[in-house]
Amino acid sequence: MLTVLEFVLRRSLEQEQATLPGLHPENKQKMADKPTAERLLKAFTDVSLTIITQAAGEEILRRLTPLSRVQEAILQRLGLGTNLYRQLEIQNMEG
């Protein structure tokens, strides 16, 4: 899975001759043209989904951490888009 993640993202960057900023914790301005899967996953470590439920077990609130520009770019380059991510916040809220 990690190899596929790297391959798809690197191919997208190469085709557009693009780079991604913010994947190097020691230098957020450094651009990456061949990021590793580990660095890509670390870009999402601050993401969280909070679900608040009533005592009866009914969900009343779902809160999802907003995506950064880098996170959005990664999802776009993987062909996932941000809608998939945002659906986590509204999933199963119909009641």
N, C-alpha and C positions, 0 to 999 in steps of 0.2 A: 504494500500500500504506500509506504514512504517513497519507494522508487517511482511509482506512478505519479505521485504528487509532485516530486521534483521534476520529472520528465515533462509533464504537462505545463507546469509553470515556466520552466526554463525555455521550452519551445515557444511559448507565447512571448516571452521577453525577447528571444532571439529573432523571431519573425518581425517584430516591430522595432528591433534595435533599441529596446527600452531597459530601464533599470528600476529597482525598487529602493526607496530610502527607508531608513529607520529599522533595519533588521540587525544592525550591529550595536549591541548595548553600550559598547565603549565609545562609539561615535555615531550618533543618530543621523548625522548628515551624510555618512558614507553610503554610496550607492552599491547595490548588489545586482549583478547581472546573472549570476549562477547561484542563487541561494539554496542552502540545504533544506531538506524537509524539517530538520530539527529547528532551524531558525524560523521557518514559516510557522511551525506550530507554536513556538515561543511568542510569536507576535500576537497570539490569541490567549495568552495566559491571564490577562486581566478581564476576560469576558465572563459574565455570570448571568444566570437566570434565577430570579427570586420568585417563588410562588407562595402566596399567602392564602391559606385556606381557613374556612370557618370550622368550628368544632364538629359540625356534621360531616366534614370532609369535602365540602363544596369549595372549589376554587373561586376566590373573589378578586384576586389581582395577580397578574404576571408582569414582572419588570425585567427587561433585558438591557444589558449594558450597550450603549450606542457604539457603533463601529468607528474606528479611526479611519483616516484616509488610506493608510497602508493596508489595514484589514479589508476594506472594501476593494482595493486594487487586487489583493490576493484572490479574493472570492471571484471577482470578475475574470481574472486570468485563468482561473480553474474552471470557468464556465458555469459557475454556480449562481452568481449574482447575489444581490443582497435581499431579494424578496424571500428566498428560502430561509435565510437567517431571521428575518422579521416575522415570519410565520410562527416561529417558536413562541413569540410573545402572545399571539392571539389564538393559538391552537387550543382546542377544547374549552373555549370560553363561552360557547353558545348557551351553556346551562342545561 
